[in-house]
Amino acid sequence: MKLRLFPPEPRSLFGEIVDWMLVPLLLLWPLSLALTYAAAQKLAHQPFDRELGEMARAVARQVVFERMDPGQPSRARLRQPETTASMLHADDADQVYFRVLGTRGEHVAGDTELPVPDELPVLHELLFRDDQVHGEPVRVAYVRVPALDKRTDAPALVLVAETLGKRSRLAAEIIKDVIFPQYVILPLAVVLVWFALERGLAPLTTLQQRIRRRRSEDLSPIDEREVPLEVAPLVQAINELLARLDRSIGAQKHFLADAAHQLKTPLAGLRTQAELAQREIDGGQQDARALKRSLQQIAHSSQRAAHTVNQLLAMARAEDKASAIRLQELRLSRLAREVVRDFVPRAMDKRIDLGYEGPDDDDNAARILGQPLLIRELIRNLVDNALRYTPDGGVVTVRVTADPFGQVVVLQVEDSGPGIAEAERELVFRPFYRTLDNEAEGSGLGLAIVKEIAARHDSAVTIGEARPRTAAPGHGPGALFTLRFALAGS
């Protein structure tokens, strides 16, 4: 794992765009200069190559062949070599060389310093190459002239070379005329790009100022019509976040209001009973039974307040998304049996038959992936809810069933209480919701906690009627809460 001593600095969008636009431009500029130089050299060669080729053809037309002996091959010679040489050497800007080689490769006329190329052209084909004469670069044009008897005699070779003075000057003029404007255009392009980026990013600055000027309680959506099209998806995402935040804050405010209301009743009872007991003591009344009743009411009210606080803490743990990350393999059957064992004394006080049906603790068939503390809280709330609403003499059953074909483990809590009407089966999962004609005490948070924990474990809780049984008088159809958890490793 890498440890960073300093957090990374935020990157500038303006700087990123400038880097991706100007840096390639600055890198491509030398390449443009190189291509311009190569193009200038090519353009400078073209007119002078044509002129040099014409001189080579003119010299080739001065080559004549004669046969001294009928049995011997023809020999090449140059008409008026002095005139040809003076004509070629008349250029004041560059030095011109020429050379004529005969049918046997012998030197006929011209400058012997001019080297012979390794690759010879076909007849009448004009070729060009770069070479050196006396260590100075030259451009060479050469052509082959056919002899009298093309079948037996080899052709003659004519070479004309010229130094590169005129070519270099023309190339320099072209480069100067083409590259000099680039020195002006490049800074101008940089300034224009900079200005365009500032103008293009100005709406983002305006949007930033609008958001910064907002009050902390203002969660209204940002007007998407006042932002550029490219920024609209970002503004839509911000608006969705603001809407979720508004709903979350609203739900928290509602939750806090309901929690304060739920805590106010037991706390008011505590205060009332404490004041009543104090008045009886101050009045000199020694009625032990009245004082005991007041103390019992105080204990009962404090128990209700403690239960509500514990439920609020459980609700906070269930809504903690970070806890869903800390998952581990656990045996659902073991947790169910432990919870049932904890509630046995309370069930005995109400003469309720509390039982467990399912595999043993060591059975691996009921292994799920979950957070033990939350799963235990889920089962506790289901059992607590069942015991609260089941009349004395009723039956509450906690059932764990492994379904290997469906790759799930089923948890059920069944009671013989009054049941839940279909119209209220979704409402009972709301915090602090109480069913109609409900006289049982409770905070109204138990089923909300169950739903939240189930959602954290990719499960859902459903409510149905208990399976038919022979119920005692006064018992209703009962309620059946069912949850399905994925098997560990499935």
ABEGO torsion letter per residue (X at the ends): XBBBABBBBBBBAAAAAAAAAAAAAAAAAAAAAAAAAAAAAAAAAAAAAAAAAAAAAAAAAABBBBBABAABBBBBBBBGAAAAAAAAAABAABBBBBBBBBAAGBBABEBAABBBBABBBBBGBBBBBBBBBGGBBBBBBBBBBBBABAAABBBBBBBBBBBAAAAAAAAAAAAAAAAAAAAAAAAAAAAAAAAAAAAAAAAAAAAAAAAAABBAABABBBBAAABBAAAAAAAAAAAAAAAAAAAAAAAAAAAAAAAAAAAAAAAAAAAAAAAAAAAAAAAGBABAAAAAAAAAAAAAAAAAAAAAAAAAAAAAAAABAAAAABBBBBBAAAAAAAAAAAAAAAAAAAGBBBBBBEBBAABAAABBBBBAAAAAAAAAAAAAAAAAABBBGBBBBBBBBBBAAAGBBBBBBBBABAEBBAAAAAAAABBGBBBBGBABBEAGAAAAAAAAAAAAAGBBBBBBBBBBBBBBBGBBAEBBBBBBBBBBGX
